[in-house]
Amino acid sequence: MSIRVIVADDQEIVRTGLVMILGAQPGIEVVGEAADGRRAVELARRLRPDVCLFDIRMPGLDGIEATRALAGPAVDDPLAVVVITTFDLDEYVYAALRAGARGFLLKNAGAALLSQAVHAAADGEALIAPSITARLLGTFARTGPSSPPVRPVEELTHREEQVLVTVARGRTNNEIADELRISLSTVKSHIASLMAKLGARNRVEIAMWAYETGRVRN
């Protein structure tokens, strides 16, 4: 079954290019497109796609606000959002991830990485452009956030600490299973436990907590 995607970008030539790239990928179907954030949110709420691909800079409602409206902390049934941008600016990335984005890519990432990000988001995983992951999370762990990291509702086990670090380093579930020599189902149960203990809504928030608490360093 195809992954249903909507694409939002205010530049028609960019939007058309993204639609064509994604439409050519096996297992991905573009079901809607929008030229601004408000329209994107309306479309997403009506169509309930598997993944939303949003440009960060759009008129009316930017990609960060659109992401927050669909995947933010106040949303009961969040959608998977991947944010794309021309600008490799840390504050953009951090704001997008804080707003609930499951992925962050630069527009020059290429078809393979774009497809990978969509599949990862649909599977509940996260993909952030490798060039910015560690630098970004490490930088903001040193300078912020404004509030202290949450305290786990229950102490993490040794194995959960190991899984936490691998998630923070951007490993997929399969890679974690291979690295720690455990089954895929065990990885998934550890990640579910981490989310519950940390009050995290996705893998990105798990990774951010790992950096904020000094468990992973650049």
N, C-alpha and C positions, 0 to 999 in steps of 0.2 A: 504494500500500500504506500502511495506517494506521500511525502512530507509536504503539507500545504503551507505556502509562504506568501506573505504580502511584503511588498517593497515600497518604501517611502523615501523620496529624494526630490528636492525642489528643482534640480537641474534635469531637464527632460532627457538630454543625451546620456547622462550618467544613469538615470533611472532605467531608460530603455536598454542600455548596455547590461545592467545588472539583471534585468528580467530575461534578456537573451541568454546570458551566461548560465543563470540558474535553470532556465527552461531546458537547456541542453544537457543538464546533468541527470543521470539516471536516478529515479526515485525522488525527484523534486518537482513539484508543480506550483507555479506562481498563480495564485487565485485572486490577486488584487494588487493595485498600485495606487499611490497617492503622491501629491506634489507638496503637501504640507502636513504638519503634525496633527492638527485637529481632524482633518480628513482621515489620516492614518489611524487615529484612535477610534474614530467612528467605524471605519472598515473592520478593524481588528475586533471590536466588540460585537459586530454583527456577524462576521465570518468565522470567528474563533479559529484562526489558523494555528498550525503547529509551531510556526516560527515567524516572528516579525523582524524584518531587516530595515533598520532606520538610519538615515543620515543624521549626524549630530546637529547640523546647522540647517534649520528649516524655518520659514516664516510662520507667524501665528503662534505655533507651539513647537519648540525645538525638540530634538531627539531625546534629550534628557528628560524633559517634562512629559513627553509622550510615553517614554519608558516607565516613568514613575506612575503615570495614570494606569498603565496596564500591568505592571509587575512590581510596583512599590510596596513598602511595608504595610500599607493600609488596604491592599488588594487581597480579597479572600481567595480568588481563583486566578492566580497570576499566569500570564502568557510568557512564552519564551521569547526574549528580545535579544537580537544581536545588533550592536551599534557599529556603524562604519563612518569613517571620516578621512579627510585628506590630511588632517593636522595631527601630528604625533605630539599632542600636548598632554602632560600628565594630569592636569586638573580636569580636562575633558574625560579622560578615561576613568579617573577615580569617581567623578560625579556620576558617570553612566553606570558604573558598577554599584555604587551606593544606591542608585535609583532602581536597581533590580536587574540590570542587563546580565545576560548569561554569556555574552561574548563581546569582544571588541577587536575590530580589524581596521587596517588602513585600506583605502580604496585601491591601492596598487598591489594588494595581497595576491591577486591571481585567482583563476577559476578553481584550482584544486583546494586552496586554503579556504576560499569562500564556501565551497561545497562542504568541506570538513567542518567548518564552524556551524553551518546549518544543521548538519547531521548530529553534531555534538549537542547543540541546544535542544534539538528534538528528543534526544536520548537522556536529557536531564544533566548532561555534562556541561563543561564550559571550555571555550577556546578563546584565548586572548593572544594576539599576535606575539609570537615568541620574542621578538625584539624588545617588547616593552613590559613583559610580565614581571620579571624579577626586579627590574629597575623601578618600575612604578610602585609595586607593593612595598618594596624595601624603603623607598623614599618616603612614602606616606606613613610607614610604621615609625620612622624617625621623627617626622614633623607633626603628625596628627595621629588619629582623629581628635576632635575637640573633646570628646567624652572618653573616659577610660574604657578599655575593652570589657566586654561582659564577662562575668564569672560563670563557669560551667555550673549547671544545676547539680551535677554530680562529677566527681573526679574522673578524668579520662584514664582508661586502662593503658598499659604499655603498648599494646597492639594498636589501639586507637591513636596514640601519639605518633606511631610509625606511619599509619595511614594518613594522618593529618599532614605530616611533612611531605609525603608524596603528592597529595592533592595540591598543596601549596606550590609545589614545583611544576605543576601543570600536567602531571601524569594522568593518563586515561585509566579506566577501571581495569582493562586488560593489562596495561603496563604495570599497574600496582600489583595485580595478581602474580605476574611473572617475577617482579622484583622482590616481593615478600614471600613468594612461594605459598600462596594461599589460593583458594578457589574464587571464582568470580562472584559467586553468591555471598561468600564471606566478606569480600570487599564491599559489596553493596550494603550488607547489614551493618558493617562498621561505619560506613558513610552515613547511613540513616541514623545510627546512634549518635554520631558526632553532630549531625544537624539538630537532633533533639536536645542534646546536652548544651549546645551553644546557642540554641534559638536561631540557627542559621536557616535561611530559606533555600540556599543552593550552594554549590561547590565554591563559587567565587567568594561568598561570605565566609566559608570555612577557611579558604586560603588567606583572606584578608586578616582574619583573627589570628592565624598562625604567624603572620608577619608582625601584627600589632603587639603580640605577646612575646616576640623575640625568639620564637621556636625555629624560624627560618631567617637566615641572613644572606645578603648578597655576597 
